Amino acid sequence: MSSAATLRADAAHIPLVLDMMEDFNAGEEIPWDRGAVEASLRRLLADAALGFVAVAVTARGLEGYAVVTFNYDLEFRGRDAFVTELYVRPAARGAGLGRLLLASAEAMAVEEDARALHLLVRPDNTRAIALYRASGFVQTPRVMMTKELAAAAPGSDG
């Protein structure tokens, strides 16, 4: 891997992170609304209690990011964290940036007193699964299920 560093994203990183998020969402076939995602990203970056975004920077610029959000779980007797997105630009893949982002996300989560780090991965994404296993993640005997809830009223904080 060429010289690379990770750091917490701030407002100055938003345009480039959004560009990468658009690519990530297209690849995952997730509906994309740049304005709505930008508003959510700004809120996340403004409130450290919600989580953080780690970015990978090389001589070529921003090459990847990891979004980590916080929860509280009795099973882990405290705060836990969830990697909700991990993305490395296609031209930068295979250089260790995904591993670097995961390690940084873990270190940053530990700094925030998280006791566990979770993530989701598509079952057909064998390359990512290998990376996650090599990074210490294990598959749990549970199935993740989701129910979308009604959106908060306009002007509310939720």
N, C-alpha and C positions, 0 to 999 in steps of 0.2 A: 504494500500500500504506500502510495506517495504520502508526503506529509499532510496530515489531516488533523483537525481539532474539532471538538464539539463545544457548544455553548448553549445557554438558554436563549431562546429567541426573544426578541423584543419587537416593538412596533415597527422598527426600521426593516425587519425581515418579512413583514406581512406580504408585500407583493410577490416576492419570490416563493415564499411558502405556499401562497395561494395557487401559484402556477403549478407547483409540484402536486398540491392537493387535487387539482383538476385532473392531472394525469393519473394519480392514484385512484380517484373515484371512477374515472373512465375504465381503467383496467379491472376494477372490482364490480363494474356495472352498478354503481351507486348513483342515484339521481344527484345532479349537481346544480346548485344555485349559488353562484359566486357571492352575491350580496349577502345572502343569509349566512353562508359559511364565514365570510369576512366578519360579520357582526359577532358571531359566536367565537371566532378566533380572537378578536379584540377583547371580548369579555374574559376569555381564558387567560390571555396574557396580562390582563389588568388585575386579576385576582389569583394570587398564588395559592389560595386555599382550594381552588378548583383543580389545579394541576399546572402543567408546563408543556412547552414544546422545546425539544432539544434539536439543534441543527448541526449538520456536519459540513464543515467548511474545508475546502482544499484550495490550492493555488488557482484553480479554475472558478472558484466561487462556491456558492451554496449547492451541495450535491445531494442532500437528503435531510429527512426530518423524522422525528418520533413525537407523537402526541401522547401524553400521559395524563390521565385524570385520576382524582382521588375519590375513595369511598371509605366507609367504615364497616367493618365486618366482625361480628362476634366470634366467628370461627378462628380468626387470626388475632382476636383480642385487641383490635385497634384498627388503625388506618391501613388500607391496602391501596394499591394503585393498579391501573389498567392501561396497557399500551393499546390505545384505540386505533392508531395508525402508525405504520413504519414504512417509509418509502425511501428508496435510493434511485436517482436518475438512471435510466437504462445504460447510458454510456459509462457510468461510474460503478456499475455492479461488478462483483467479483474481486473488488479491491479491498474488502474488509470493512467497508463503511457501515454495512448493516450490523456487523458485530460490534463496531465502535459505538454506534448509536444505541444499541441494546445495553452495552456496558455503561454508557453515560446515563441512560434513562434509569438503570438500576441504581447507580450511585446517587443520582439526584433524588430519586424516590427515597432512598435510605436517609439522605440528609433531611428529608421531610417526615421522617419517622414512619414510613410505610413498612409493614411487616411482610407483605407479599406483593408480587408483581404478576399480573395476569395478562394474557393476550388471547386473541382469536386468530385462527388461521384457516383458510379453506383447505379441506382434506386433499385436494388435488395439487396443492402448492408444496410439493415435496422438497424443493430447494429451501423454502422458508422453514419448513418443519425441521429439516436437518440443522439449519442455523440455530433455531430455538432450542433444540435438544442439546446441541453442542454448547449452548449458553446456559444450560442448567434447567431449562423448563421441562416439565413433565406433563404428560396428558393425564387429566383427572377422569375418574369414572362418572362424570356428570355430563349432561347435555345442556348447552347454553340455549335458553329460550328467551324470546323477546316479545313484549307487547307494547306497541306504540300507544302513548297516552295523548289525550287531547292537548293541543297547543295552549300555552298560557294566553290569557287575554292580552290584547295589544296594550302596550304601555306598562305591563307588569314586569317584575324583575325575573320571572321564571321562564 
